[in-house]
Amino acid sequence: MVVFEALNALYGDCLIFRYDDRHGVQRLWVIDGGPRSTLVEGKAVSVWKDVLLPRLAQISQAKPISIDLGMVSHIDDDHINGMEKLTNEVVAALPHPATVAFRRFWFNAFDEIVGPAPAQDAQTSGAVALQLSTVAVGSLPGGPLEEDAQAVIQSIPQGNKLAANLRSLKLQGNQPLQGLVAADAKQRAIDIDGASVTVIGPLRNRLDALRDAWRKALETAAGPARTAALQGLFATKLDVSVPNLSSIVVFVQVSGKSLLLTGDARGDDIVAGWKQLDLPDAARRLDLIKMPHHGSFANSPRQFLEFFEATHYVFSADGHYDNPDPPVVEGLVSLHAGRDITLHFTNQDVGWKKPYTLSQGGEQVTTLPDLLKALQKAYRGAWKWQFRAPDNLSVEIEIG
C-alpha cells in the first residue's frame, strides 16, 4: 500500500504519506503543517488542530500516533505553523509521552541556511530578518513589501521555536544526514524504513549564493537601503526568496512507486538538481508530483512541466495569491493531455479576479471548475481531474 494525501491546508501544504515497509509495517510521514488559523465561512479553522490531528486520529484508529518522518520543507507560515503547534504539544507533554510521537524530523532552520550574522551585528541572522517585519517600508525603493514576503519574514520566529522544540525532543540534526538537508552529488539515496529518499533540493550552489547575497545585504550601510536589500531577499513574486529557494525537495521510491515532493521550490532548480545528481532519465516518469508552490506560475516553468511525467499531479491551494495559476494548469494539460493523468485539487472554490483567456480556444474563465471544463473542450485526451470531497479532510490518492 502506498497512499499520498494532501489535506485541506487552505493556501498551504499539509501532506501525509503512508506505505508498508518490507515487513508489512505501515509507515507514516507528515510533511508540512499548514498555516495559522484562517476564517472559512466565518469559522476559524486551524489546519493542525481541525484537520491534521483529526486525520491522524482516523488513520491510527485510536492508537498512539507514531510519525516515522516529520518534515518542514521551509520556513513560511503556510507550511510551518501547524508543525510548530504540533511539536509544542509534544514538548508540553514531557516527560510523559504525547498522543503523537516523532521518530525523526527534517528541517533547515533559517540560521543554518544563511549562516550567522557578521560579528558586528551581534545578532543571529534570524533576529536580523525578524526586525524587517516591523520596519515601515512604504517609503523604501520599490514600495511596500509584498504581503506574502511579509508573511515569510514573520514566520522566522516559528522556525526558531520549531528548532527549539526539536532540540527538546532530541530530534535535531536531520538524522541520518547530520546537517543541512541539501542536494549533494556525494550523498545518494537514503533508506528511511524501506523507502529510498534522494534529496533533490535545495542545491548547494543555491544555498551558497543565498548566503553571499544575505551577507552582502547585511554589509550595506544601515538605513533604508540596507533594509530594502535585506527585504528584497524575501521577494516571492518572481520567486527569488531565500526560504522558497531553500525548500527541501525529495524524490521518494518505495514498493515500485515514485513521488516528487517539492515544497515551494522553483521548477528549474528541481530540474537542475536532478541533472546535477545524474539521476536516470527513466526515473523522470513518476507516479505523483506535488506541484511546487501551490501551482504558482513563478515556480512551474515549461522546463519543469516538460521534464517530468507523472500520473498524478497534486495542487494544494485555495485561490489565495491566485494559486493555482491558470497558465500552469493549462500548460500541464497542453503537454500531457494525451496521457492517462489526473490533476488533484484540495479546493474547488477557487476564483480569480482577473479573467483568464485560454491559449487554445480563447475561452475566458474566472473559476477553477470553469477552467477545467474549458480545458477539457480545448485539449481532448485521457486526462481528468479530482476535487477533494467537501466532507473529506484530504485528497487521498492510493497509488496502484
HUZIRA-V143663 format. One record per residue. RES is the residue in one letter. SS is DSSP state (hx for helix, st for strand, lp for the rest). OMEGA is omega in whole degrees, 0 to 359 (none if undefined). Layout:
# HUZIRA-V143663
res-><RES & RES>
ss-><SS & SS>
omega-><OMEGA & OMEGA>
This chain:
# HUZIRA-V143663
res-><M & V & V & F & E & A & L & N & A & L & Y & G & D & C & L & I & F & R & Y & D & D & R & H & G & V & Q & R & L & W & V & I & D & G & G & P & R & S & T & L & V & E & G & K & A & V & S & V & W & K & D & V & L & L & P & R & L & A & Q & I & S & Q & A & K & P & I & S & I & D & L & G & M & V & S & H & I & D & D & D & H & I & N & G & M & E & K & L & T & N & E & V & V & A & A & L & P & H & P & A & T & V & A & F & R & R & F & W & F & N & A & F & D & E & I & V & G & P & A & P & A & Q & D & A & Q & T & S & G & A & V & A & L & Q & L & S & T & V & A & V & G & S & L & P & G & G & P & L & E & E & D & A & Q & A & V & I & Q & S & I & P & Q & G & N & K & L & A & A & N & L & R & S & L & K & L & Q & G & N & Q & P & L & Q & G & L & V & A & A & D & A & K & Q & R & A & I & D & I & D & G & A & S & V & T & V & I & G & P & L & R & N & R & L & D & A & L & R & D & A & W & R & K & A & L & E & T & A & A & G & P & A & R & T & A & A & L & Q & G & L & F & A & T & K & L & D & V & S & V & P & N & L & S & S & I & V & V & F & V & Q & V & S & G & K & S & L & L & L & T & G & D & A & R & G & D & D & I & V & A & G & W & K & Q & L & D & L & P & D & A & A & R & R & L & D & L & I & K & M & P & H & H & G & S & F & A & N & S & P & R & Q & F & L & E & F & F & E & A & T & H & Y & V & F & S & A & D & G & H & Y & D & N & P & D & P & P & V & V & E & G & L & V & S & L & H & A & G & R & D & I & T & L & H & F & T & N & Q & D & V & G & W & K & K & P & Y & T & L & S & Q & G & G & E & Q & V & T & T & L & P & D & L & L & K & A & L & Q & K & A & Y & R & G & A & W & K & W & Q & F & R & A & P & D & N & L & S & V & E & I & E & I & G>
ss-><lp & st & st & st & st & st & st & lp & lp & lp & lp & lp & lp & lp & st & st & st & st & st & st & lp & lp & lp & lp & lp & st & st & st & st & st & st & lp & lp & lp & lp & lp & lp & st & st & st & lp & lp & st & st & st & lp & hx & hx & hx & hx & hx & hx & hx & hx & hx & hx & hx & hx & hx & hx & lp & lp & lp & lp & st & st & st & lp & st & st & st & lp & lp & lp & lp & lp & hx & hx & hx & hx & hx & hx & hx & hx & hx & hx & hx & hx & hx & hx & hx & hx & lp & lp & lp & lp & lp & lp & lp & st & st & st & lp & lp & st & st & lp & lp & lp & hx & hx & hx & hx & hx & lp & lp & lp & lp & hx & hx & hx & lp & lp & lp & hx & hx & hx & hx & hx & hx & hx & hx & lp & lp & lp & lp & lp & lp & lp & lp & lp & lp & lp & lp & lp & lp & hx & hx & hx & hx & hx & hx & hx & hx & lp & hx & hx & hx & hx & hx & hx & hx & hx & hx & hx & hx & hx & hx & lp & lp & lp & lp & lp & lp & lp & lp & lp & lp & lp & lp & lp & lp & st & lp & lp & lp & lp & lp & lp & st & st & st & lp & lp & st & st & st & st & st & st & st & lp & st & hx & hx & hx & hx & hx & hx & hx & hx & hx & hx & hx & hx & hx & hx & hx & lp & lp & lp & lp & lp & hx & hx & hx & hx & hx & hx & hx & hx & hx & lp & lp & lp & lp & lp & lp & lp & lp & lp & hx & hx & hx & hx & lp & lp & lp & st & st & st & st & st & st & lp & lp & st & st & st & st & st & lp & lp & lp & lp & lp & hx & hx & hx & hx & hx & hx & hx & hx & hx & hx & lp & lp & lp & lp & hx & hx & hx & hx & st & st & st & st & st & st & lp & hx & hx & hx & hx & lp & lp & lp & lp & lp & lp & hx & hx & hx & hx & hx & hx & lp & st & st & st & st & st & st & st & lp & lp & lp & lp & hx & hx & hx & lp & lp & lp & hx & hx & hx & hx & hx & hx & hx & hx & hx & hx & hx & lp & lp & lp & lp & lp & st & st & st & st & lp & lp & lp & lp & lp & st & st & st & st & st & st & st & lp & lp & lp & lp & lp & lp & st & st & st & st & hx & hx & hx & hx & hx & hx & hx & hx & hx & hx & hx & lp & lp & lp & lp & lp & st & st & st & st & lp & lp & lp & lp & lp & lp & st & st & st & st & st & lp & lp>
omega-><174 & 185 & 175 & 179 & 169 & 182 & 177 & 182 & 178 & 181 & 182 & 178 & 168 & 192 & 176 & 179 & 181 & 176 & 175 & 179 & 186 & 178 & 180 & 178 & 179 & 178 & 186 & 174 & 171 & 182 & 180 & 187 & 178 & 185 & 176 & 183 & 180 & 179 & 175 & 183 & 176 & 181 & 178 & 180 & 176 & 186 & 185 & 186 & 185 & 183 & 186 & 182 & 177 & 180 & 177 & 178 & 177 & 182 & 184 & 180 & 174 & 175 & 174 & 185 & 177 & 180 & 185 & 175 & 168 & 181 & 169 & 187 & 180 & 179 & 174 & 188 & 185 & 174 & 192 & 191 & 183 & 179 & 174 & 181 & 181 & 178 & 173 & 181 & 181 & 179 & 182 & 181 & 181 & 6 & 180 & 179 & 176 & 178 & 178 & 178 & 176 & 176 & 176 & 184 & 176 & 179 & 175 & 180 & 185 & 181 & 177 & 181 & 186 & 179 & 181 & 175 & 175 & 185 & 184 & 178 & 178 & 179 & 170 & 177 & 178 & 179 & 178 & 181 & 181 & 180 & 183 & 184 & 181 & 181 & 175 & 187 & 185 & 183 & 181 & 176 & 180 & 176 & 184 & 176 & 180 & 182 & 184 & 176 & 177 & 180 & 179 & 180 & 182 & 179 & 182 & 175 & 177 & 178 & 178 & 180 & 178 & 179 & 178 & 178 & 181 & 175 & 179 & 181 & 181 & 180 & 181 & 173 & 178 & 182 & 6 & 184 & 180 & 179 & 179 & 169 & 183 & 179 & 182 & 182 & 180 & 182 & 181 & 186 & 179 & 178 & 175 & 178 & 177 & 175 & 178 & 185 & 176 & 179 & 181 & 181 & 8 & 177 & 178 & 181 & 176 & 178 & 178 & 180 & 179 & 178 & 180 & 180 & 180 & 182 & 178 & 178 & 179 & 182 & 176 & 181 & 182 & 179 & 183 & 182 & 180 & 180 & 180 & 180 & 180 & 181 & 180 & 180 & 177 & 180 & 184 & 183 & 176 & 182 & 170 & 186 & 178 & 183 & 184 & 181 & 176 & 179 & 173 & 177 & 181 & 174 & 187 & 176 & 179 & 177 & 179 & 179 & 182 & 181 & 175 & 182 & 200 & 185 & 176 & 182 & 177 & 186 & 181 & 174 & 180 & 177 & 180 & 179 & 179 & 181 & 180 & 179 & 177 & 179 & 186 & 180 & 182 & 182 & 178 & 173 & 190 & 172 & 185 & 171 & 168 & 188 & 183 & 172 & 172 & 180 & 179 & 179 & 183 & 187 & 182 & 178 & 181 & 180 & 179 & 183 & 179 & 190 & 182 & 173 & 180 & 174 & 180 & 176 & 187 & 177 & 176 & 186 & 177 & 180 & 178 & 185 & 179 & 178 & 0 & 179 & 181 & 180 & 178 & 180 & 179 & 180 & 179 & 181 & 183 & 182 & 191 & 184 & 182 & 179 & 178 & 182 & 176 & 173 & 183 & 182 & 178 & 180 & 177 & 181 & 182 & 178 & 180 & 182 & 180 & 180 & 178 & 179 & 181 & 177 & 178 & 179 & 174 & 180 & 178 & 181 & 178 & 179 & 180 & 178 & 179 & 178 & 182 & 178 & 179 & 179 & 179 & 177 & 184 & 184 & 179 & 178 & 185 & 185 & 179 & 180 & 179 & 172 & 171 & 177 & 185 & 183 & 181 & 178 & 185 & 162 & 184 & 184 & 173 & 185 & 185 & none>
